[in-house]
């Protein structure tokens, strides 16, 4: 059975009416000069940001009613003359009074001759569900790209850390091997009887073994502390302690190296106790690292000066050397974990690159600050400022 043109038109009208009844479709007739001739009853509510009465819309220019069509006159003229099948603006958003967002699609067709109406047909479709899904999809895609970027950066950082830790393990093995070799060598000489038991030489060998054992313990402690720092589990056993004996003990730990390299230690210590509230063991390790670095990088004869003083309610500790000094780049990266400059990497001096990182972390954990002044060929000076113990502060005021 054939279907007449009238039947098809009635079916299309029925479909349009159904969409119109569900507030998903509105429409308007436009004259060839793009003025509104008539609209569906729901056109203003659906299409306009600020609805107007239907009567006020008649004879208004389309671009005055819907700003989205400003500049579209040539494209709409092509639809009217048959040069283009339609003109569409997809997913135009409209914010509702309750703050939600609706999405509309505007499509303009030429009215068919059999309709007996002249001009253009503007259809307004409510595709909010599709628009929201599309918006959510774009947002999810952007978030996914952001997460992928962060993941790539994290993987890159993990690879860098992995490389640095491999380098650290290599340097740590060398650092640990050095005191072990000295301990093994001098112990073998004692066992072979090269030095008579009780002789000055045997005591010298035993002293070297003791010093190198202490150095070995310090390296192991540095590694343990690094792990605690990275886990945020570093704890301090705080007590009143005197800075001056700590400086003297730090220097005595390197007695053998100081004598062998003909490095002298000069003390400029404040008279009497200089008390700070600190973990004495960890503060000693700070000073061990600073004195050890001065000894390690001083190639020949030189001097290390250890100072202590009170200044503006603080204990000031200085470790100054006449060593090779540092460049501006070295100073900028001095306290960075695992950092070793190109100059140091080319030198015979080996190290883990974590000592000064631990020094800075320990000083700041005690509420203090550390500063460095250095120039190439002019030596270096490390300055630590720590709060005085309350009793020392009181004595200072009384003095």
Secondary structure, 3 states (H helix, E strand, C coil): CCCCHHHHHHHHHHHHHHHHHCCCEEEEEECCCCEEEEECCCHHHHHCCCCCCHHHHCCCEHHHHCHHHCCCHHHHHHHHCCCCCCEEEEEEEEECCCCCEEEEEEEEEECCHHHCCCCEEEEEEECHHHHHHHHHHHHHHHHHHHHHHHHHHHHHHHHHHHHHHHHHHHHHHHHHHHHHHHHHHHHHHHHCCCCCCCCHHHHHHHHHHHHHHHHHHHHHHHHHHHHHHHHCCCCCCCEEEEHHHHHHHHHHCCHHHHHHCCEEEEEECCCCCCEEEECHHHHHHHHHHHHHHHHHHCCCCEEEEEEEEEECCEEEEEEEECCCCCCHHHHHCCCCCCCCCHHHHHCCCCCCCCHHHHHHHHHHHCCCEEEEEECCCCCEEEEEEEEECHHHHHHHHHC
